[in-house]
């Protein structure tokens, strides 16, 4: 890869850093000054930890990048410490610099060690496609919701292709007993994807099937109307590092109030008025990574949604982490308004 694609100015923004990471597929970028000299590194984890505190995509990275980092000088050999670091952190990269301290290349796990430490991803992807698509009628009276087109092909294929791009190809697709069209359609692609079905004989809600399906490893769970343009390997790494029972992807939404906001002090008196303030908040996208132990905390009834599962986990004080992404990386075809707005972009 061209080294310039993973370089970023220390005066650049968090938003641009995230976009570069998505484009390159790397979890790490090299931070440089105006003279292109290496000043540090910034990782996906550095960015998302900061976003959870401030929700500010326009913030410059100069206060959050890592100034203590591994690097190699040109023609220098890897030390054992560096080698172990890359093996432990397979998605990190180590910069190689010249005499002027300018990055000229990098060392990665894929290039140096993959042949010696080959791994195959065993994580399942559970695609929830058993809904009736009430919010997308009358379209869904003709075709099921997973076949709503995005980028010239059905939504479900966009989702499956994105997982396959990051070496995840072990799908379980929930369908209801009426979804014969989806079954017929997907059978054309048995040579491209590894998948099976979980057929709901009765409506189980958006999460009821979790009681019926067995998982050996941490698994992805996604709605069939949600396309998230992120590095899914990075997402899995974030989840494992967090040691959470469940990790959800949340989109950073911005909303401009049309009125002045009254800010009060502790006594309830007016402190100031903010004219037409911009508010940032995180919204659930419908993509999760879940540990198999989730079965211990599911509601007792058979028909329930993910909102009920999350509420029960919170009451049980189980750890739930949030993986924040820019709103631009989330495509939603769940309602006509969202779908039409998406097509305009």
Buried (B, 14 or more C-beta within 10 A) or exposed (E): EEBEEBBBBBEBBBBBBBBBBBEBBBBBBBBBEEEBEBBBBBBBBBBBEBBBEEBBBEBBBBEBBBEEBBBBEEEEEBEEEBBEBBEEBBBBBBBBBEEEBBBEBBBBBEEBBEEEEEEEBEBBBBBBBBBBBEBBEEBBEEBBBBBBBBEEEBBBBBBBBBBBEBEBBBBBBBBBEEBEBBEEBBEEEEEEBBBEBBEBEEEBBBBBBBBEBEBEEBBBBBBBBBBBEBBBBBBBBBBEEBEBBBBBBBBBBEEEEEEEEEEEEEEEEEEEEEEEEEEBEBEBBBBBBBBBEBBEBBBEEBBBBBEBBBEBBEEEEBEBBBBBBBEBBBBBBBEEEBBEEBEEE
